[in-house]
């Protein structure tokens, strides 16, 4: 693991030299001896030791406690306080800097080594914890960003039907905030349209008994009274031991699509109704060569205008063509010249 590097902050020269000698004998490297708090803050940045032994009662404007606080906040270097006055008041003031231990002045070699080793161990553990917390925060932030900034309504419902998580996008879809759903889980069922309540209840029951009935669509009533269509997809969540942890799912506003489908169905129905009224004439029609009656598919003969009226939307008005006018009313018919 390498030789541990220690910085001494002590304004009594004899004490500092004696302490350095003891540390070197114990196998540590002393990287600097500092006599003031201000210089200690600057030097900590420069050498970044593994441990600092800091006198609590440094002379000058910056005490050891103040210097320790600044170093801890900026660099998280473990600090052990040196004090010749380990009274309750001093310890209480020093505790604000969250030191990793205290050493009396003077102290034995055994006490010095044991205190330093414990402080170094605690410092390494604390450093690992900070790195793990940072990594965890980064991981959580990534997934939180994905979930919180989706346009769909993401959710996690617990085994007891509590709302463990719901994305902020639920407010855009429902008019209710994520906090409202988490505070009152029954709100989720209450906003379901009455005509779809049984469908939704059956679906939730299936999820709770681990028999999901697939994706489905239902309507909700927004806080402002508007009706929205929701495309719902979810699945059961289990831990590594198979324990049921609830339901993870997503809701999508599909109102525009449903309205388009309904409009298309309406237009198709209108077209079908219109086509049902249209009767087309096609095929070979038996027609009398003399009287021009037409024989229908039942074998009856009908006047041509009656047959066409029954089989199309055509209407008739009666007149007389020139040929028939000359033949029937020849004496009265005069041809235009």
Residue pairs with C-beta under 8 A, 6 or more apart in sequence:
3 27
3 28
3 29
4 28
4 29
4 50
4 51
4 116
4 120
5 28
5 29
5 30
5 31
5 47
5 49
5 50
5 51
6 23
6 28
6 29
6 30
6 31
6 49
6 50
6 51
6 52
6 53
6 116
7 30
7 31
7 32
7 33
7 34
7 40
7 43
7 44
7 47
7 49
7 51
7 52
7 53
8 16
8 19
8 20
8 23
8 30
8 32
8 33
8 34
8 52
8 53
9 34
9 35
9 37
9 40
9 52
9 53
9 54
9 55
9 58
9 64
9 67
10 16
10 19
10 33
10 34
10 35
10 53
10 55
10 82
11 35
11 36
11 55
11 58
11 59
11 60
12 55
13 35
15 82
15 105
15 106
16 33
16 35
17 33
18 106
19 53
19 82
20 30
20 33
22 109
22 112
23 30
23 112
23 116
24 30
25 109
26 109
26 112
26 113
26 116
28 116
31 47
31 49
32 43
32 47
32 49
34 40
34 43
35 58
36 58
36 59
36 60
36 62
37 58
37 60
37 61
37 62
37 63
37 64
37 66
37 67
38 60
38 61
38 62
38 67
40 52
40 54
40 67
40 71
41 62
41 67
41 70
41 71
41 74
44 52
44 71
44 74
44 75
44 77
45 74
45 75
48 75
48 77
49 77
50 77
50 78
50 120
50 123
51 77
51 78
51 79
51 80
51 100
51 116
51 119
51 120
51 123
52 68
52 71
52 77
52 78
52 79
52 80
53 79
53 80
53 82
53 103
54 64
54 67
54 68
54 79
54 80
54 81
54 82
54 99
55 64
55 81
55 82
55 83
55 105
56 63
56 64
56 65
56 81
56 82
56 83
56 85
56 90
56 94
57 63
57 64
57 83
57 84
57 85
57 90
58 64
58 67
64 81
64 82
64 94
65 93
65 94
65 96
65 97
68 79
68 81
68 94
68 97
68 99
69 96
69 97
71 77
71 79
72 79
72 97
72 98
76 126
76 127
76 130
77 123
78 100
78 119
78 120
78 122
78 123
78 126
79 97
79 99
79 100
80 99
80 100
80 101
80 102
80 103
80 115
80 116
80 119
81 94
81 97
81 99
81 101
81 102
81 103
82 102
82 103
82 105
83 90
83 94
83 102
83 103
83 104
83 105
84 104
84 105
86 102
86 104
91 102
94 102
100 118
100 119
100 122
100 123
101 115
101 116
101 118
101 119
102 115
103 111
103 112
103 115
104 111
107 115
147 154
147 165
147 167
148 167
148 168
150 167
150 169
151 169
151 172
152 167
152 169
152 250
152 251
152 252
153 166
153 167
153 169
153 170
153 173
153 174
153 250
153 251
153 252
154 165
154 166
154 167
154 169
154 249
154 250
155 163
155 165
155 166
155 167
155 170
155 181
155 247
155 248
155 249
155 250
155 251
156 163
156 164
156 165
156 166
156 237
156 246
156 247
156 248
156 249
157 163
157 164
157 185
157 188
157 246
157 247
157 249
158 164
158 245
158 246
159 208
159 244
159 245
159 246
161 185
161 204
161 208
162 185
163 181
163 182
163 185
163 188
164 246
165 182
166 178
166 181
166 182
167 178
168 177
168 178
170 176
170 177
170 178
170 181
170 251
171 177
171 178
173 220
173 222
173 228
173 230
173 251
173 253
174 191
174 220
174 222
174 223
174 228
175 222
175 223
175 224
176 187
176 191
176 223
180 187
181 187
181 188
189 197
189 200
189 201
189 204
191 220
191 221
191 222
192 200
192 218
192 219
192 220
192 221
193 218
193 219
193 220
193 221
193 227
195 219
196 218
196 219
199 216
199 218
200 218
202 213
203 212
203 213
203 216
203 232
206 212
206 213
207 234
207 236
207 247
210 236
210 244
212 234
212 235
212 236
215 231
215 232
215 233
215 234
216 232
217 229
217 230
217 231
217 232
217 254
217 258
218 229
218 230
218 232
219 227
219 228
219 229
219 230
220 227
220 228
220 230
221 227
222 228
228 253
228 255
229 253
229 254
229 255
229 257
229 258
230 251
230 252
230 253
230 254
231 251
231 252
231 253
231 254
232 249
232 250
232 251
233 249
233 250
234 247
234 248
234 249
234 250
235 247
235 248
235 249
236 244
236 246
236 247
237 244
237 245
237 246
237 247
237 248
238 244
238 245
239 245
277 313
278 312
278 313
279 310
279 311
279 312
279 313
280 311
280 312
281 308
281 311
281 312
285 294
286 294
286 295
287 293
287 294
287 295
287 304
288 294
288 295
288 301
292 304
293 301
293 302
293 303
293 304
294 301
294 302
294 303
294 304
294 307
295 301
295 302
296 302
296 307
302 310
305 316
308 314
308 316
309 315
309 316
320 328
322 333
322 335
325 333
326 333
326 335
